[in-house]
Amino acid sequence: MSETTRTSTQSAGGELGARLAALAGLASALLFLVGTAILNVPSKASDRELVHWWSSSSHQLDALVSMITFTLAGLFFLVFLAHLRTRLLAAEGGAGTLTTIVFSGGLLFVATLFAAATARGVISYAVKSPAAGEPLPSADLLRYLPQLSYVVLGFCGLLSAALAIAVTSLLAFRTSVFGRLLAWLGLACAVGLILANVILIGIGAIPAMLLWTVAMSVAFWRRGPMTALIGAAARPSSP
């Protein structure tokens, strides 16, 4: 295979990967938004009110949908994250230490997304599943299991995401892999995620996470493959 053909094949594969990652990022953001918005467990409710709320079949279904959409959001984010790692590693070069930090932070975010999905859906799953058919648990569990999802995702997950976003911005400033505007946006989103957790409303900073994911997905789609880097790697070095 000639160098020209090989370069063309790599470029086409890179473009497909970039487009798939962009679509995966947008799908992840949309599913994350739906999963967050669809479940609205009443706060400061009495035990009686809480049991009545969870006894509703429609509310149980909402919790199941939230669990499913969170899980799918995590899976799509993994596709998005894999391409982000490829782009950052090519730009950073060397051992890719900063890229590893970004990838690890993204994996931690996905893990907490799965944990939050479980906490949001376990009650409805136990009640509605034909294999379980359990009664509703005590009011205390009905109250604190959803709160567990807020803490795991809002505090642990979004702080992990903030680390990944901040280091991505650092690499963007150093290498111009995504441009300075996107780097500044990422930095602002990371600061927003951190500040929200400082005042214990981490879950309220989800829009910042969604904004960054969408912005990065648009950048993936518009820029396509790293043609310049591929071409440089394909060209023989001068003696």
N, C-alpha and C positions, 0 to 999 in steps of 0.2 A: 504494500500500500504506500503510495507516495505521501510526502509530507503535506502537500496541499489537500489531498483527500482526507488524511488523518485529522488535520486541523479543522476541515469543514465538518467532519463527523463529530469531533469534540465540541465545536461551536453549537451544532444543532442539539446535541445532548444537553449541553449547558443551558441553552435557551429553554428546552422543555422542562428541565429541572427547576429553573427559575420561575417559570409560569406555574408549575404545579405547587411550588412553595408559596407563591403569592396567593393562589386560590386557597391553599390550606390555611394560610394565615388569616385571610378574610373569613373563611368558614369558622375557624376557631374563635375569632372575635365575636361573630354573630351568635354562635352557640353559647359562648360564655355569657353574653348579654341576655339571651333568652333564659338560660338557666338561672341567672341571678334574679331577673325580674319576675319570673313566673311564680316563685315561691315567696310568699310574704306572710310568715308566721306572726300572729299578733304579739306585740310586746306589752309588758306590764299588764297582762291579762290575769284574771283569777284562775285558779285551778279548774273550776267548773267551765269557764269560758274556753280555756285551752283544750280541755277534753272534748267539748262540743265542736270546736273548730276542727280538730283532728278526726272526729267521727264522720265528717263530711267526705263522701266518696270523691267528690270533685277536688277537694283539697289534697286528699291522698294521691290522686292522679297527678296533681300539680307537682307533688314532691317526687314522684317517680319520673316525670318528664324532666325535672331539674337534675335528678341524678344522671339520667341518660345523656342530656345535653352537656353537662359538665364532663362526663367521661369522653364523649366524642370531641369536645373542645380540646381536651388534653391530647388525644390521639392526633388530631390535626395540627396541634401546636408542635408535636414532635417532628412532623414533616417540615414545618416552617423552620424549626430550630436546626434541623440537620443541614438545610441549605444555608442558614445564617452562619453556621460553623464553617462550612466550606468556603464561603466568601471571606470571612474574617481570617481564616487560616492562610488563605492565599495571599491576603494583603499583609498579614503580620510577618509571615515567614518564620524561619528558625523552629524552635521547639513549640511555638504557639502557646505559651503559658497563659497569656491574657485570653486567648480564644478558649482555652480549656476552662477558665473561670466562667466565661459567658455560658458555655455549654452546660457546665455543672449547675450553675444557677437556674438555667432553664429547665433542667431535669428535676431539680428540687421543686420548682413551681408546678410542674406537671404532677409530681407525686402528691403535693398538697391539694391539687385540684381533684385528683382521684379520691383522696381521703375526705375532702369536703363533699364530694358526690356521694360517698358512702354514708356520711353523717346525715345528709339531707334526705336520702332515700330509704334508709334502713327500716324506718318505722312503717312506711307504706308497703315496702317489699314484704316485710314479715306479715302484715295484715292481709295483703291482697294475693300473695303467691299461693297457688294451689298446693304447693309442697310444704307450706308453713301454716298459714291460716291462724296466726297468733292473734290474741286480743290486743287492744291498745295497752301500752305500758302505763306506769304511773305518771301523774302530772309532772313530777320532777324530771323524768326522762323526756317527756314531751317538750318540756321547757328548755332543757340544756343540750339535748342532742343537736338541734339546729344551731345553737350558740357555738357548739364545738366546731361546726363547719365555718362559722364566721372567724373564729380565732385561728384555726389551722390555715385557712386560705388568706384571710385578711392580714394576719400578722406574719406567720412563717412564710407563706407562699409569696405574698406580694413583696416582702423584704428580699426574698431570694430573687424575684424578678427585678427588683430595683438594682440589685448588684449586677445582674446580667446586663441590664439596660445601660447602667452607668459605665461599665467597662466597654460595652459596644460603642458608646459615644467617645470614650477615650481613644479607642482604636480608630474611629472615624476621624477624629481630630488629627491623629498622628499620621494616618495613611491616606486620608481622603477617599476611603473605600465607598462611603455613602454620601459624602458631601457635608459641609459644615452646618447647613440648615437642619438637616436631619440629626446631626450630632447634638446641636443645641436643643432640639425638641426632645431627644432622648434624655438629655441631662435634666431638663425641666420636669419630665415625667418621673424620672427617678427621684428627684428631690420631693415631688408631690407625694409619691408613695411613702417615702421615709417620714415626712412631716405628718401625714395622716396617721401613721402608726404611733408616732410620738404622742399624739393626743387621743390615741385609742379608738380611732375610727378608720382603721385600715381598709375595711370592706368598702368604705365610701370612696376610696381612691381607685376603684376598679375602672372608671372611665379613663384614667391616665394610662392604665395598662392597655385598654382597648385602643386608645388613640395611637399609642406607639406601635402596636401590632399592625394596625391598618396602615399606618405611614410606612412601615418597613415593607409590608406586602406590596404597596404601590411602587416602592423603590425597586423591589425585585422584578415586578412586571415591566417597568419602564426601562430598566437597565439591561435586562436579559442576562446573557452569559458574560463572563469576564473575558471578552474577546481579545482585548489587548494583552492580558496576561497569558492567554493560551497561545497567541501569536508569538509573543516573546519567548515562550518556552519551546515553541516549535522551530524557531529560527536557529540555525547553527551559530555558535559563537565565533567571532573572528579570531584568527590566530594571533 
